Amino acid sequence: MREPTVASLMTDQVITATPDTRFKDLVALLAENAISAVPVVDDGRVVGVVSEADLLPKEEYRGGADDPPGLFAGKAARKRWAQAHALTAADLMTTPVRTIRPDARAAAAAHAMAEAGVRRLFVVSPDGALVGVLSRRDLLKVFVRRDDELVAAIRDEVLGRSLWLTPGTVDVDVKDGVVTIRGEVERRSEVGIAGYLASVTPGVVAVHNHISATWDDTVPPRREDVRG
């Protein structure tokens, strides 16, 4: 079963800035393209990212003191003060940039976003060139798959190709992405495999596994049964 890759979900037309892009031009890029952040690219490589959060200190410190916060103000406060006085992307941008490869699995990308607490990952080729951007919204595209597509995928890829079950052995029903599978198979181990493979099918929200088995091959035979 083939899981979506970053390349299949990402946006490959990326709005970018350069290190010397001016403050007002950065604001215009975000507003005109309805995006919340823009990568800063130098010689084809992503060197930073400027987000709405990086631009807001300019308003936060409007009319404020020119002197930087004291040592005990904290790193975040000192960074915001510096950004408030910055004029170009080079001084505004946040580094390092969270990146991912195009061939990475969608699940790996979701984990990387959650772990880093970011809204997007910039996609770079093996040589480091920017090739796309992957957002949380892009990752959620897998869940727009139609119910009939999920039925076909589970019947063909899970029950047929992976478990080699005779067609009709297990019934598959999908409603709003929730899969229900019913039927009887020979071995108990196949029940768990069917449920697991159905659950990792892209687009599946949940699985209700009501498959039964004629014998339990997951329990080791008793010694007296082996002796016969």
Backbone torsions as a table, in degrees:
resi	resn	phi	psi	omega
1	MET	NA	129.5	-172.9
2	ARG	-95.9	117.9	177.3
3	GLU	-84.1	142.9	178.6
4	PRO	-57.8	145.1	176.4
5	THR	-101.7	167.2	176.8
6	VAL	-58.3	-40.6	-178.5
7	ALA	-59.9	-33.1	-177.5
8	SER	-79.5	-13.1	-175.8
9	LEU	-115.2	-21.9	-172.3
10	MET	-70.6	164.3	170.4
11	THR	-95.3	122.5	-175.2
12	ASP	-95.6	-7.1	174.7
13	GLN	-98.5	98.6	-172.1
14	VAL	-106.3	128.0	173.4
15	ILE	-77.3	128.6	-176.0
16	THR	-128.3	164.2	173.1
17	ALA	-126.6	168.5	175.1
18	THR	-113.1	165.3	-178.8
19	PRO	-56.4	-28.3	-177.6
20	ASP	-97.6	10.7	175.8
21	THR	-63.1	131.7	-175.0
22	ARG	-77.7	159.4	-175.7
23	PHE	-53.1	-54.2	-176.1
24	LYS	-64.1	-31.4	177.1
25	ASP	-69.7	-34.1	175.9
26	LEU	-65.0	-44.4	177.5
27	VAL	-59.5	-43.1	-179.7
28	ALA	-64.0	-40.0	178.7
29	LEU	-59.3	-44.8	-179.8
30	LEU	-66.5	-45.6	-175.9
31	ALA	-68.0	-46.8	-175.0
32	GLU	-69.5	-26.8	-178.1
33	ASN	-105.9	3.6	178.2
34	ALA	53.0	48.2	177.5
35	ILE	-123.1	161.1	-176.8
36	SER	-104.9	-5.2	179.2
37	ALA	-159.1	156.7	179.2
38	VAL	-137.4	133.2	178.2
39	PRO	-75.3	146.4	176.4
40	VAL	-100.8	119.7	-172.8
41	VAL	-116.5	134.0	177.8
42	ASP	-131.6	117.3	-179.2
43	ASP	57.1	39.9	176.5
44	GLY	82.5	-6.1	-177.9
45	ARG	-106.9	143.2	177.2
46	VAL	-79.8	120.2	-178.0
47	VAL	-110.8	-8.7	-180.0
48	GLY	-178.7	179.1	177.0
49	VAL	-143.1	137.7	175.9
50	VAL	-112.8	120.5	-179.8
51	SER	-111.5	173.6	176.0
52	GLU	-56.9	-37.5	-179.5
53	ALA	-63.3	-31.8	179.2
54	ASP	-73.8	-23.5	-178.0
55	LEU	-90.2	-25.9	-175.5
56	LEU	-61.8	-32.8	178.7
57	PRO	-54.6	-25.8	178.2
58	LYS	-60.5	-36.2	176.8
59	GLU	-81.7	-37.8	-179.3
60	GLU	-58.6	-40.0	-176.2
61	TYR	-100.3	17.9	178.8
62	ARG	-59.3	123.1	179.8
63	GLY	73.0	9.0	-177.6
64	GLY	-83.3	-177.2	-177.5
65	ALA	-67.4	146.9	177.8
66	ASP	-80.8	-22.2	-178.7
67	ASP	-75.1	137.6	178.9
68	PRO	-67.7	157.0	177.5
69	PRO	-59.1	154.2	-180.0
70	GLY	-70.4	173.0	-176.4
71	LEU	-57.7	-34.5	-175.4
72	PHE	-89.6	6.4	179.5
73	ALA	-73.4	-20.4	179.8
74	GLY	101.6	151.9	-177.0
75	LYS	-61.9	-41.1	-177.3
76	ALA	-64.1	-41.7	180.0
77	ALA	-65.7	-39.1	179.6
78	ARG	-68.1	-35.4	178.3
79	LYS	-66.4	-44.4	-179.6
80	ARG	-62.7	-38.8	178.6
81	TRP	-62.5	-43.5	179.2
82	ALA	-63.1	-41.3	179.2
83	GLN	-66.3	-34.0	179.3
84	ALA	-62.7	-26.8	-178.5
85	HIS	-102.5	3.1	-178.5
86	ALA	-80.9	150.4	-179.1
87	LEU	-118.3	-17.9	-177.8
88	THR	-129.7	166.2	-179.5
89	ALA	-59.8	-35.5	-178.1
90	ALA	-58.5	-34.5	-178.8
91	ASP	-92.2	-15.6	-178.1
92	LEU	-94.4	-30.5	-167.1
93	MET	-67.0	154.4	176.1
94	THR	-98.6	136.6	176.1
95	THR	-135.7	158.4	-6.6
96	PRO	-75.3	169.1	-178.4
97	VAL	-96.7	136.8	176.2
98	ARG	-79.1	121.5	-178.1
99	THR	-125.9	166.3	178.1
100	ILE	-151.6	157.1	-179.4
101	ARG	-86.7	152.8	-179.6
102	PRO	-62.1	-29.8	-176.6
103	ASP	-88.7	3.8	178.2
104	ALA	-68.9	150.1	179.5
105	ARG	-73.9	152.1	179.2
106	ALA	-59.6	-38.6	-180.0
107	ALA	-64.0	-37.5	178.3
108	ALA	-66.3	-37.7	178.3
109	ALA	-66.4	-42.6	178.7
110	ALA	-61.9	-41.1	178.6
111	HIS	-65.2	-41.6	-179.6
112	ALA	-63.7	-40.7	178.0
113	MET	-63.7	-47.1	-177.8
114	ALA	-63.6	-42.7	-177.5
115	GLU	-65.7	-38.4	-178.3
116	ALA	-87.5	-14.2	-178.4
117	GLY	67.2	37.8	-179.2
118	VAL	-113.8	161.4	-178.7
119	ARG	-93.1	-13.8	-175.1
120	ARG	-153.8	158.7	173.0
121	LEU	-127.6	138.7	176.5
122	PHE	-90.9	134.4	-173.6
123	VAL	-96.7	124.8	-177.8
124	VAL	-124.9	145.9	178.2
125	SER	-74.3	170.1	179.1
126	PRO	-55.0	-27.8	179.6
127	ASP	-91.0	6.8	174.3
128	GLY	92.4	0.5	-179.0
129	ALA	-76.5	142.1	177.7
130	LEU	-71.4	125.8	-179.7
131	VAL	-123.4	-9.9	-179.6
132	GLY	177.6	-179.7	176.2
133	VAL	-137.6	139.4	-179.4
134	LEU	-118.8	121.2	-179.9
135	SER	-106.0	170.7	174.5
136	ARG	-58.8	-40.5	-179.3
137	ARG	-62.1	-38.0	178.0
138	ASP	-61.7	-40.7	-179.7
139	LEU	-65.5	-29.7	-178.9
140	LEU	-77.6	-6.4	179.6
141	LYS	-58.7	-29.9	-177.1
142	VAL	-61.7	-24.3	-175.7
143	PHE	-86.0	1.8	175.0
144	VAL	-90.4	4.5	178.4
145	ARG	-62.7	134.6	-176.9
146	ARG	-69.7	153.4	-179.2
147	ASP	-59.9	-40.7	-178.9
148	ASP	-67.1	-29.9	175.6
149	GLU	-67.9	-38.4	178.7
150	LEU	-68.0	-39.8	177.1
151	VAL	-58.4	-47.6	-179.0
152	ALA	-63.7	-41.3	-179.0
153	ALA	-64.2	-42.8	-178.4
154	ILE	-70.4	-41.1	177.8
155	ARG	-63.1	-45.2	-174.4
156	ASP	-79.1	-50.2	-171.4
157	GLU	-85.9	-39.4	-177.0
158	VAL	-84.9	-58.6	-174.1
159	LEU	-76.9	-38.1	-176.9
160	GLY	-86.6	-62.8	-173.1
161	ARG	-73.0	-37.1	-176.5
162	SER	-88.6	-42.6	-175.8
163	LEU	-102.3	-11.1	178.9
164	TRP	56.2	40.0	179.4
165	LEU	-83.2	146.3	176.4
166	THR	-64.2	132.7	179.2
167	PRO	-52.2	134.3	-179.2
168	GLY	93.9	-11.0	178.8
169	THR	-63.2	-39.6	-179.9
170	VAL	-125.5	130.5	176.2
171	ASP	-89.1	141.2	179.9
172	VAL	-121.8	127.4	175.4
173	ASP	-130.2	137.0	179.7
174	VAL	-130.6	129.2	177.6
175	LYS	-133.6	116.6	-179.5
176	ASP	54.4	37.5	177.3
177	GLY	85.1	-6.4	179.1
178	VAL	-91.8	121.5	-174.4
179	VAL	-97.0	134.3	172.2
180	THR	-121.8	124.5	178.8
181	ILE	-119.9	132.0	-178.3
182	ARG	-135.0	147.5	177.1
183	GLY	151.8	-169.2	179.8
184	GLU	-134.5	131.9	176.9
185	VAL	-118.8	173.2	-176.0
186	GLU	-76.0	-48.6	-172.4
187	ARG	-109.1	144.1	178.8
188	ARG	-62.1	-35.1	-178.8
189	SER	-61.1	-31.0	-179.8
190	GLU	-68.1	-27.6	179.0
191	VAL	-63.0	-48.7	179.9
192	GLY	-65.7	-39.3	179.9
193	ILE	-64.1	-43.9	179.6
194	ALA	-61.1	-43.6	180.0
195	GLY	-64.9	-42.1	-179.0
196	TYR	-66.5	-48.1	-177.9
197	LEU	-64.6	-34.8	176.4
198	ALA	-65.6	-39.8	-177.3
199	SER	-67.8	-28.7	-178.8
200	VAL	-94.4	3.6	174.5
201	THR	-66.9	124.7	-178.1
202	PRO	-53.9	127.4	179.3
203	GLY	102.8	-13.5	-179.4
204	VAL	-77.2	132.7	-179.6
205	VAL	-90.5	-42.3	-179.8
206	ALA	-160.5	163.0	-179.6
207	VAL	-131.6	129.9	170.7
208	HIS	-107.7	110.6	-174.6
209	ASN	-99.8	108.4	179.0
210	HIS	-115.4	28.8	178.2
211	ILE	-80.6	138.8	175.4
212	SER	-111.9	167.7	-178.5
213	ALA	-131.1	149.1	-179.6
214	THR	-78.1	-27.2	174.6
215	TRP	-150.1	153.4	-174.7
216	ASP	-98.0	102.3	179.9
217	ASP	-88.0	3.2	179.9
218	THR	-89.3	-9.9	179.9
219	VAL	-101.4	122.7	179.2
220	PRO	-60.4	141.0	179.0
221	PRO	-65.3	147.6	177.3
222	ARG	-69.0	153.6	-175.0
223	ARG	-59.6	-39.5	-178.4
224	GLU	-68.9	-27.8	177.7
225	ASP	-72.3	-33.6	179.2
226	VAL	-68.1	-39.8	-179.9
227	ARG	-66.9	-27.0	-179.3
228	GLY	76.3	NA	NA
